[in-house]
Every structure is written in structure tokens, then in C-alpha cells.
Amino acid sequence: MLIKIRSIANVGLETVPVDVEVDVASSGFPGFTIVGLASKAIEEARERVKTAIVNSKLDFPPKKITVNLAPADLPKDGSAYDLPIALGILLASGQVGIPENLDLTKAFFYGELSLDGSLRPTRGILLLALFAQKIGPDTKIFVPELSASEAVVVTGTKIFPVSTLSQLAGHLLGREIAPLKARSIPTDDEDILMESNLSEIAGQEQAKRALIIAAAGGHNLLMWGPPGTGKTMLSRALPGILPPLNPAEALEVTRIYSVSGLLNTGQPLVLRRPFRAPHHGISNAGMIGGGSNPLPGEVSLAHLGVLFLDEMPEFPRTVLESLRQPMEDGTVEIVRVAGHVKYPASFTMIAAINPCPCGYLGHPKRECKCSDKQIAKYRHRISGPILDRVDLFVPVSAVESEKLSLTGNKEVNRISSKEAKKQVIKARNIQSKRFKNEEKRSLYTNSQMKNSDVKKYCFLTPEAENLLKLAADRFDFSARSYFRLIKVARTIADLESTEKILPVHMAEALQYKQII
């Protein structure tokens, strides 16, 4: 008997329907074969499915079983086909029937089986729910109970949480599983637990200001200075001033974490902006993404959040150069022989570097021990095209001991992360209203604007435009740098709630356009 069960395959963030065709022959030698460009993980499903059926007190038919995953020319990977294969065997062998209220053409089954018949958490559930939503309101999905919370924010789909294979068999025999109720996407208004607060960082007022501008407009920021001046502390204070993700952004980020299998059990959505800080020993595939079935890398996991590169020159040159496309386009394409996938990667890059290998070039009290050749070689590890994609350059100098004193610190009016966050949210709200007609393009911040958007949304006063032209001629800015300066000035104007870009805004933007 031949049975067709519907499932899906995730190719990047795209979902493709897959028909799991199961045939239990009435004649022939007993065997269990899986065809249809199945990976090693799917081939191993033969033992998982057989043992799970037996341990669920069901019968595994001693007959010739053939499973075809169609379309046959699409590579399949992962263990999520365990459930549809096991169900197909139970239906094809006649142990359970298809109830009248279940249309197999509008039902999708997806999940990994344990040997005892229980279902394990499986990645990609959110993508399945979004795909089922497009098909129609009567579509049903049967997924592992431990991962079902991912799908509850998708309306128009009936979600059935399955804990064991025997429970699913009981559902088909009349002991129905209650579907989960859909719920709206929650918002996260709570202050996150910050590793450092801006008010706890002594001095560095210019760096704090640049950090606020970077957070408000999503601009890339590079800080350089001697060791111990607070570059890492400043960077790790950034999550505390970033606004929470709005519902559309939360869904966009969660899709990436769902397909990567990085969502915690019971965590249906990512509500806080990602902060990724990879080690400088990371590989190119780890940064950009890769594998035989390419998974997202750090640049995609940092989408709509922050990618922090501490000691940036220590990263391999190939890894840094691979950042060019995502920094410019906000996406990354991974090409393999079997095809290619595309992931979003619109992140804010925060980088910290030392001025030289020993770190003390230009230090007022400590002597640099590096030669000119060593300094030149160290700085050339970061190419010009990468530096040209950075919006804000900020020197972070050594802090005076008087400001570090616990008793004699005279510094007052030190801005806190809470106050900075209010400024950032205010500027982001202005940008949200500005780009309200650009939601289909996922345009949320000033840094994401293309050149055509800059001409459309950035209005400079004649004085500000003259100042920009003078600076461009004097310092020979590239076209990319020219437009990036306007974007930064636009963000500074948004922080001041000013419609037009004034000379003071352009002057501050030029202040951060320094070459190290």
C-alpha cells in the first residue's frame, strides 16, 4: 500500500514542500530503503524509526518498505523526516487509519524521533508554520511538543503538539490532540541585564556619544586605543541602549535562530537584539555560514543586532574580507555545488583595535616598543575597503586616575544606559515613521538606506551641503564615504528631532570620519 505524507525541507530560509512517499509491499524480501537524495542523518532514520515504532508498542511490518522523498533532485538533510516516515509506515501497514477530519494534502508532519518513541526538539518549526500559513487557514501541522511554542505566533494554522509517536497514533484512532491557540507576538519592555552601564564607565564621553549614534542609526563603529581604556566595556554596554525588536523584526530574527536550532526550549521568539562576539580564531564558514547544508554564520545570527569584533586585526584576513558583502548589502549568499542559499545579515559592527601590536603607540606614559614596519604590517591587516564601510571612528585614550578614583571623582552628569536608551528609541521612532512605506524592503534604520533613499529622505541645508563638499574635496572621500557621512548626519539630526540636516550635524559627522 502506498501512502503520501507531506513535510518540508528548509533551504536557507526558504521552505520547500516535500512528499514522503511510503510503500509497504505485500511481496518481496523484507527490507527498509530510503531514496530521494537523503543525507546520512536521514539514512540513519531507518534504525530510529524501526526502534521507535517497536518501543511505542506498535508493529513494525516485516515487509519490503520503500520510502521516497520527493522531489528526488532536492538534497535533504536533518532528522525531521523521522515522524512522517514512521506515520507513513503505520498508515501503509493498516495499523491506523485516516480520520475523516484529517486531509493529508493539508497536513504537514515534521519531527525527530527518539528510540523510545518520544519526539525531540527539532529546528525550523517556525519556518514550517509560516509556510503552512501561506497555504490556507485549514492547514494543520504536527510538530514536537517541545518545539511547538515557536509556531504559536503564526495565526491561521492549526498547530498540534505531539509528544510521542503513540500519541499521534492515538490521535488518528480518535483520541485527538488539542491544538495550540495562536497568540500575538509579545513585546519585551524589560531592561536587559547589562554587563556594563554607561554610567559606570569613567570618561570617554566622545566614545559614549558615538555609541549612542551607532545604536540610533545602526552605524558601524570602530574604536581604537591602548589596552585597558574601556573599549570592550563600551561595546558590551551597547545592548543596554538598543531598543527591543518590534514584532516584524522579532519574527525575522527568530527565523534565523529557528533554522539554526539555537532557540531554547520554551522560547518561541527572539525579542532582544542579538549581540554576537565571535573569537578571533573563527573560521570563514563560522563567520559567514556554510556546511553541506549551509547554516547561518555569525553575521546572520547578528542580524538586526550587533557583531562585536574585539581585537579586529587578530581575525584572519580572509574572514575580515568576507564581511564586505554583508556590510554593504545586508545579505550574504553561500554558494555550494548543490545550490546556493541567501541569509539576511544587516548588523551593526562594533570593532575594537589597538594602535599597534604592543598597544601603547601614542600613550602619554608608556613607551611603544614596536618598529615602524611592525606597526604598518599590523594596520594593513584591515583593508581599505573594510575601513571604508565603517561610519564612525573614535579614539579611546587612557583615562586620568582622578576620574577613576572612588573617593575623589569629580565627574558629574555621567549619562546612564537608561537615559541613552530613551534617546535611541526616540530616534528609532522617527526613522520608523520615515520608512513606514518601506517595510517590504526591511528598511528600519538610516544605515540601511541606499543612495536613492539618501536623496529621498535626507535634506541638507545649503550650509551643510557646502560643508560636506568642502570636506569631500579636501580629504578625497569615496562615493561610499560621501553617502555614509550623510546617513550619520541624518541620525545625529534625528537625535535632535530636527527635520533638516544642519551644519552642526554635518560637522559632528565629519568629526568621526577619521582614518587610523
C-alpha positions as CSV (number, residue, x, y, z in Angstrom):
1,M,0.0,0.0,0.0
2,L,1.3,3.5,-0.9
3,I,0.8,6.5,1.4
4,K,1.9,10.1,0.8
5,I,2.7,12.2,3.9
6,R,3.6,15.9,3.5
7,S,6.6,17.5,5.0
8,I,9.1,20.3,4.2
9,A,12.7,21.0,3.5
10,N,14.4,24.2,4.6
11,V,16.8,25.6,2.0
12,G,18.3,28.5,3.8
13,L,15.3,30.5,4.9
14,E,13.2,29.2,2.0
15,T,10.7,26.4,2.7
16,V,10.1,23.7,0.0
17,P,7.3,21.1,0.3
18,V,8.5,17.5,0.4
19,D,6.3,14.5,-0.2
20,V,7.3,11.5,1.9
21,E,6.0,8.5,-0.1
22,V,5.9,5.3,1.8
23,D,5.2,1.9,0.2
24,V,4.8,-1.3,2.2
25,A,4.8,-4.1,-0.4
26,S,2.8,-7.2,0.0
27,S,5.5,-9.4,-1.6
28,G,9.3,-9.4,-1.7
29,F,12.1,-9.8,0.7
30,P,11.9,-7.7,3.9
31,G,13.9,-4.5,3.8
32,F,13.9,-0.8,4.5
33,T,15.1,1.6,1.8
34,I,15.1,5.4,1.7
35,V,15.7,7.2,-1.6
36,G,15.5,10.7,-2.8
37,L,18.9,12.4,-2.2
38,A,18.8,11.7,1.5
39,S,21.7,12.6,3.7
40,K,23.5,10.4,6.2
41,A,21.2,11.6,9.0
42,I,18.1,10.6,7.0
43,E,19.7,7.2,6.2
44,E,20.1,6.6,9.9
45,A,16.4,7.2,10.3
46,R,15.8,3.6,9.4
47,E,17.1,2.4,12.7
48,R,15.5,5.3,14.7
49,V,12.1,4.8,13.1
50,K,12.1,1.0,13.4
51,T,13.1,1.1,17.1
52,A,10.7,3.9,17.9
53,I,7.8,2.0,16.4
54,V,8.6,-1.1,18.4
55,N,9.1,0.7,21.7
56,S,5.8,2.5,21.1
57,K,4.0,-0.9,21.4
58,L,3.2,-0.8,17.7
59,D,4.1,-3.3,15.0
60,F,6.9,-2.8,12.5
61,P,5.9,-4.8,9.4
62,P,8.4,-7.4,8.3
63,K,8.0,-6.5,4.7
64,K,9.7,-4.6,1.9
65,I,9.4,-0.9,2.8
66,T,10.4,1.8,0.3
67,V,10.5,5.5,1.2
68,N,10.9,8.2,-1.4
69,L,11.5,11.8,-0.6
70,A,10.1,13.8,-3.5
71,P,11.3,15.9,-5.3
72,A,14.1,13.5,-5.8
73,D,16.5,16.1,-7.2
74,L,16.4,18.3,-4.0
75,P,19.1,17.4,-1.4
76,K,17.5,16.6,2.0
77,D,19.2,16.8,5.3
78,G,18.4,16.5,9.0
79,S,16.4,14.2,11.2
80,A,13.0,15.9,10.9
81,Y,11.7,13.2,8.4
82,D,11.5,10.6,11.2
83,L,7.9,11.5,12.1
84,P,6.4,11.5,8.6
85,I,8.3,8.2,7.7
86,A,7.0,6.5,10.8
87,L,3.5,7.7,10.3
88,G,3.6,6.6,6.6
89,I,4.6,3.1,7.7
90,L,1.8,2.9,10.3
91,L,-0.8,4.0,7.7
92,A,0.6,1.9,4.9
93,S,0.6,-1.2,7.1
94,G,-3.0,-0.6,8.2
95,Q,-2.3,-0.2,11.9
96,V,-4.0,3.2,11.9
97,G,-6.4,4.8,9.5
98,I,-7.0,8.3,8.2
99,P,-9.9,10.0,10.1
100,E,-12.5,12.0,8.2
101,N,-11.4,15.3,9.7
102,L,-7.8,14.9,8.5
103,D,-7.0,15.9,4.9
104,L,-3.4,14.6,4.3
105,T,-3.0,17.1,1.5
106,K,-3.4,19.9,4.0
107,A,-1.4,18.4,6.9
108,F,2.3,18.6,7.5
109,F,4.4,16.3,9.8
110,Y,7.8,17.2,11.0
111,G,10.0,16.0,13.8
112,E,12.8,13.8,15.1
113,L,12.1,10.6,17.0
114,S,13.9,9.2,20.0
115,L,14.4,5.4,20.3
116,D,11.6,5.3,22.9
117,G,9.1,6.9,20.5
118,S,9.2,10.4,22.0
119,L,9.7,13.4,19.8
120,R,12.8,15.5,20.3
121,P,13.1,19.3,19.8
122,T,13.5,20.0,16.1
123,R,14.8,23.1,14.4
124,G,12.9,25.0,11.7
125,I,9.4,24.8,13.2
126,L,8.7,28.5,12.7
127,L,9.5,28.3,9.0
128,L,7.1,25.4,8.7
129,A,4.3,27.4,10.4
130,L,4.9,30.4,8.1
131,F,4.9,28.1,5.1
132,A,1.6,26.5,6.2
133,Q,0.1,29.9,6.8
134,K,0.5,30.7,3.1
135,I,-1.3,27.6,2.0
136,G,-4.5,28.3,3.8
137,P,-6.4,28.6,7.1
138,D,-7.3,24.9,7.2
139,T,-3.7,23.7,7.2
140,K,-2.6,21.6,10.1
141,I,0.9,20.9,11.3
142,F,2.1,18.2,13.6
143,V,5.3,19.0,15.4
144,P,7.2,18.0,18.5
145,E,5.6,19.4,21.7
146,L,9.0,20.8,22.9
147,S,9.3,23.0,19.8
148,A,5.7,23.8,19.2
149,S,5.9,27.1,21.0
150,E,7.9,28.5,18.0
151,A,4.7,28.3,15.9
152,V,2.1,29.8,18.2
153,V,2.8,33.3,17.0
154,V,1.7,32.3,13.5
155,T,-2.0,32.8,13.0
156,G,-4.2,30.9,10.6
157,T,-2.7,27.5,11.2
158,K,-3.7,24.7,13.5
159,I,-0.7,23.5,15.5
160,F,-0.8,20.1,17.1
161,P,1.9,19.4,19.7
162,V,3.0,15.8,19.6
163,S,4.9,14.3,22.5
164,T,5.2,10.7,21.4
165,L,4.6,8.5,18.3
166,S,1.9,6.5,20.2
167,Q,0.1,9.8,21.0
168,L,0.0,10.6,17.2
169,A,-1.3,7.1,16.5
170,G,-4.0,7.6,19.2
171,H,-5.0,10.9,17.5
172,L,-5.6,9.1,14.3
173,L,-7.7,6.5,16.2
174,G,-9.9,9.1,17.7
175,R,-8.1,10.3,20.9
176,E,-7.5,13.7,19.4
177,I,-4.7,16.1,20.4
178,A,-5.8,19.5,21.4
179,P,-4.4,22.2,19.0
180,L,-2.5,25.1,20.5
181,K,-4.0,28.5,20.5
182,A,-2.2,31.2,18.5
183,R,-1.1,34.3,20.4
184,S,0.2,37.7,19.3
185,I,3.9,38.5,19.3
186,P,4.8,39.8,22.7
187,T,7.0,42.8,23.3
188,D,9.9,43.0,25.6
189,D,9.8,46.1,27.7
190,E,12.1,44.9,30.4
191,D,15.6,46.3,30.8
192,I,18.1,43.7,29.9
193,L,20.7,42.5,32.3
194,M,23.7,44.7,31.2
195,E,27.3,43.6,31.6
196,S,28.2,47.3,31.9
197,N,26.3,50.5,32.3
198,L,27.5,53.7,30.6
199,S,27.3,55.5,33.9
200,E,29.9,53.0,35.3
201,I,32.5,53.9,32.6
202,A,34.7,56.8,33.6
203,G,35.4,59.5,31.0
204,Q,35.2,58.5,27.2
205,E,32.4,61.0,26.6
206,Q,33.2,61.1,22.9
207,A,33.0,57.3,22.6
208,K,29.7,57.2,24.5
209,R,28.3,59.8,22.2
210,A,29.4,57.7,19.2
211,L,27.9,54.6,20.7
212,I,24.5,56.4,21.0
213,I,24.7,57.5,17.4
214,A,25.7,53.9,16.3
215,A,22.7,52.5,18.2
216,A,20.3,55.1,17.0
217,G,21.1,54.7,13.3
218,G,22.6,51.2,13.1
219,H,26.0,52.6,12.1
220,N,29.3,50.6,12.1
221,L,31.7,51.9,14.7
222,L,35.5,51.4,15.2
223,M,37.2,52.3,18.4
224,W,41.0,52.3,18.8
225,G,43.2,53.0,21.7
226,P,45.6,51.4,24.2
227,P,44.6,48.3,26.2
228,G,42.6,48.9,29.3
229,T,40.9,52.1,28.2
230,G,37.4,50.7,28.2
231,K,36.8,49.7,24.5
232,T,35.4,46.3,25.4
233,M,33.3,47.7,28.3
234,L,31.8,50.3,26.0
235,S,31.0,47.7,23.4
236,R,29.3,45.4,25.9
237,A,27.2,48.4,27.2
238,L,25.6,48.7,23.7
239,P,22.9,46.0,24.3
240,G,21.6,48.1,27.2
241,I,20.9,51.1,25.0
242,L,19.4,49.2,22.0
243,P,15.6,49.3,21.6
244,P,13.7,46.0,21.8
245,L,12.8,44.3,18.5
246,N,9.4,45.2,17.1
247,P,7.1,42.3,16.0
248,A,8.2,42.2,12.4
249,E,11.9,42.4,13.4
250,A,11.4,39.7,16.1
251,L,9.9,37.3,13.5
252,E,12.7,38.0,11.1
253,V,15.5,37.3,13.6
254,T,13.7,34.2,15.1
255,R,13.5,32.6,11.6
256,I,17.3,32.6,11.5
257,Y,17.7,31.2,15.1
258,S,15.0,28.6,14.4
259,V,16.7,27.2,11.3
260,S,20.0,27.2,13.2
261,G,18.4,25.2,16.1
262,L,19.5,27.9,18.6
263,L,16.1,28.6,20.2
264,N,15.9,27.4,23.8
265,T,13.0,25.1,24.7
266,G,10.0,27.2,25.6
267,Q,11.5,30.3,23.9
268,P,9.1,30.9,21.0
269,L,10.7,34.2,19.8
270,V,13.9,36.2,20.0
271,L,12.7,39.5,21.5
272,R,16.1,41.2,22.2
273,R,18.5,42.3,19.6
274,P,21.4,39.8,19.1
275,F,24.8,40.6,20.4
276,R,27.4,38.3,18.9
277,A,31.1,38.4,19.9
278,P,33.0,35.7,18.0
279,H,36.5,34.7,19.0
280,H,39.3,35.9,16.6
281,G,40.1,32.2,15.8
282,I,36.7,31.8,14.0
283,S,36.8,30.3,10.5
284,N,35.4,31.8,7.4
285,A,32.4,29.4,7.4
286,G,31.8,30.2,11.1
287,M,31.6,33.9,10.3
288,I,29.7,33.8,7.0
289,G,27.9,30.4,7.3
290,G,28.5,27.1,5.5
291,G,28.4,23.4,5.5
292,S,27.0,20.8,3.1
293,N,23.6,22.1,4.1
294,P,24.6,25.8,4.7
295,L,23.6,27.1,8.1
296,P,23.8,30.8,9.1
297,G,27.1,32.2,10.4
298,E,27.8,34.9,12.9
299,V,26.9,37.7,10.5
300,S,23.4,36.3,10.1
301,L,23.0,35.5,13.8
302,A,23.8,39.1,14.4
303,H,21.0,40.3,12.0
304,L,19.3,43.5,13.3
305,G,21.7,43.4,16.3
306,V,25.4,43.8,16.9
307,L,28.5,42.0,15.7
308,F,31.4,42.8,18.1
309,L,34.9,42.1,16.8
310,D,37.3,42.6,19.7
311,E,41.0,42.9,18.6
312,M,39.9,43.1,15.0
313,P,43.3,42.9,13.4
314,E,43.8,39.4,15.0
315,F,41.0,38.0,12.8
316,P,42.2,36.2,9.7
317,R,42.4,38.4,6.7
318,T,40.0,36.2,4.7
319,V,37.4,36.3,7.5
320,L,37.5,40.1,7.5
321,E,37.3,40.4,3.8
322,S,34.3,38.1,3.7
323,L,32.4,40.9,5.7
324,R,32.4,43.2,2.7
325,Q,29.2,41.9,1.1
326,P,27.1,41.7,4.2
327,M,28.3,45.1,5.4
328,E,27.3,46.7,2.1
329,D,24.2,44.7,1.1
330,G,22.8,43.4,4.4
331,T,22.7,39.9,3.0
332,V,25.1,37.0,2.5
333,E,25.0,34.4,-0.2
334,I,26.6,31.0,0.3
335,V,27.3,29.1,-2.9
336,R,27.8,25.4,-3.0
337,V,27.8,22.8,-5.8
338,A,24.3,21.6,-4.9
339,G,23.0,25.2,-5.0
340,H,23.1,28.4,-3.0
341,V,21.3,29.9,-0.1
342,K,20.8,33.6,0.9
343,Y,20.6,34.8,4.5
344,P,19.9,38.3,5.8
345,A,22.9,39.9,7.6
346,S,22.0,43.5,8.4
347,F,24.0,44.1,11.5
348,T,25.8,46.9,13.3
349,M,29.5,46.1,13.5
350,I,31.4,47.4,16.6
351,A,35.2,46.8,16.3
352,A,37.9,47.5,18.8
353,I,41.6,47.6,17.9
354,N,44.9,48.7,19.4
355,P,47.0,51.3,17.7
356,C,50.0,48.9,17.3
357,P,50.9,45.3,18.2
358,C,52.0,46.2,21.8
359,G,49.1,48.6,22.1
360,Y,50.9,51.7,23.5
361,L,51.6,53.8,20.4
362,G,50.8,57.4,21.4
363,H,50.3,56.5,25.1
364,P,51.2,59.5,27.3
365,K,53.1,57.4,29.9
366,R,54.1,54.1,28.4
367,E,56.6,53.7,25.6
368,C,55.7,51.8,22.4
369,K,58.2,49.0,21.6
370,C,57.0,48.4,18.0
371,S,59.0,49.2,14.9
372,D,57.5,51.2,12.0
373,K,57.4,48.0,9.9
374,Q,55.5,46.1,12.7
375,I,53.0,49.0,13.0
376,A,52.5,49.2,9.3
377,K,52.0,45.4,9.0
378,Y,49.6,45.4,11.9
379,R,47.4,48.2,10.4
380,H,47.4,46.6,6.9
381,R,45.6,43.6,8.3
382,I,42.4,45.6,7.9
383,S,42.0,46.6,4.3
384,G,40.9,50.0,3.0
385,P,37.5,48.6,1.6
386,I,36.6,47.4,5.1
387,L,37.5,50.7,6.7
388,D,35.5,52.5,4.0
389,R,32.4,50.6,5.3
390,V,32.9,51.9,8.8
391,D,30.8,55.0,9.6
392,L,32.3,56.1,12.9
393,F,35.9,56.2,14.0
394,V,36.5,57.0,17.7
395,P,39.8,57.3,19.6
396,V,39.6,55.9,23.2
397,S,42.5,57.3,25.2
398,A,43.8,56.4,28.7
399,V,41.6,57.7,31.5
400,E,43.1,60.1,34.1
401,S,43.5,58.5,37.5
402,E,41.5,61.3,39.1
403,K,38.4,60.1,37.2
404,L,39.0,56.5,38.3
405,S,39.2,57.4,42.0
406,L,36.5,56.0,44.1
407,T,36.5,59.0,46.5
408,G,37.9,61.9,44.6
409,N,36.0,61.5,41.3
410,K,34.7,65.0,40.4
411,E,33.0,63.8,37.2
412,V,29.2,64.7,37.2
413,N,26.3,64.3,34.9
414,R,27.6,61.0,33.6
415,I,24.9,59.6,31.2
416,S,23.3,56.3,32.1
417,S,22.4,53.5,29.8
418,K,18.7,54.1,30.6
419,E,18.9,57.7,29.5
420,A,20.8,56.8,26.4
421,K,18.2,54.1,25.5
422,K,15.5,56.8,25.7
423,Q,17.4,58.9,23.1
424,V,18.0,55.9,20.9
425,I,14.3,54.8,21.0
426,K,13.2,58.4,20.2
427,A,15.5,58.5,17.1
428,R,14.4,55.0,16.0
429,N,10.7,56.0,16.2
430,I,11.5,58.9,13.9
431,Q,13.1,56.5,11.5
432,S,10.2,54.1,11.8
433,K,7.8,56.8,10.7
434,R,10.1,57.9,7.9
435,F,10.4,54.4,6.5
436,K,6.8,53.3,7.1
437,N,6.2,52.7,3.4
438,E,9.4,50.7,3.0
439,E,8.5,47.7,5.2
440,K,8.6,45.3,2.3
441,R,12.3,46.2,1.9
442,S,13.0,45.6,5.6
443,L,14.3,49.2,5.8
444,Y,14.4,50.1,9.5
445,T,17.4,52.4,10.2
446,N,19.3,55.2,8.5
447,S,22.4,52.9,7.9
448,Q,20.3,50.6,5.7
449,M,19.4,53.4,3.2
450,K,20.6,53.0,-0.4
451,N,21.9,56.0,-2.3
452,S,18.5,56.6,-3.8
453,D,17.0,56.6,-0.3
454,V,19.5,59.2,0.9
455,K,18.4,61.5,-1.9
456,K,14.8,60.9,-1.0
457,Y,14.9,61.2,2.8
458,C,18.0,63.3,3.7
459,F,17.5,67.0,3.3
460,L,20.6,69.2,3.8
461,T,20.6,72.9,4.3
462,P,22.8,74.8,1.7
463,E,25.3,75.5,4.5
464,A,25.5,71.8,5.5
465,E,25.9,70.7,1.8
466,N,28.7,73.2,1.3
467,L,30.5,71.9,4.4
468,L,30.2,68.4,3.1
469,K,31.5,69.3,-0.4
470,L,34.5,71.2,1.1
471,A,35.4,68.2,3.2
472,A,34.9,65.7,0.4
473,D,37.3,67.8,-1.9
474,R,39.8,68.3,0.9
475,F,40.1,64.6,2.0
476,D,39.1,62.9,-1.3
477,F,36.2,60.9,0.1
478,S,35.0,58.0,-1.9
479,A,31.3,58.0,-3.1
480,R,30.6,55.4,-0.4
481,S,32.1,57.6,2.3
482,Y,30.2,60.6,1.0
483,F,26.8,59.0,1.3
484,R,27.7,57.4,4.6
485,L,28.5,60.8,6.1
486,I,25.1,62.0,5.1
487,K,23.5,58.9,6.8
488,V,25.4,59.6,10.0
489,A,24.4,63.3,9.9
490,R,20.8,62.2,9.4
491,T,21.0,60.1,12.6
492,I,22.5,63.0,14.5
493,A,19.7,65.2,13.3
494,D,17.1,62.5,14.4
495,L,18.7,62.5,17.9
496,E,18.0,66.3,18.0
497,S,14.5,65.8,16.4
498,T,15.5,68.1,13.5
499,E,13.9,67.6,10.1
500,K,16.7,69.0,8.1
501,I,20.4,68.3,8.4
502,L,22.1,71.4,9.7
503,P,25.8,72.4,9.6
504,V,26.3,71.4,13.2
505,H,25.1,67.9,12.4
506,M,27.4,67.6,9.4
507,A,30.3,68.9,11.4
508,E,29.8,66.2,14.1
509,A,29.5,63.5,11.5
510,L,32.8,64.7,9.9
511,Q,34.4,64.6,13.4
512,Y,34.0,60.8,13.4
513,K,35.4,60.4,9.8
514,Q,39.0,59.8,10.8
515,I,41.5,57.5,9.2
516,I,43.6,55.4,11.6
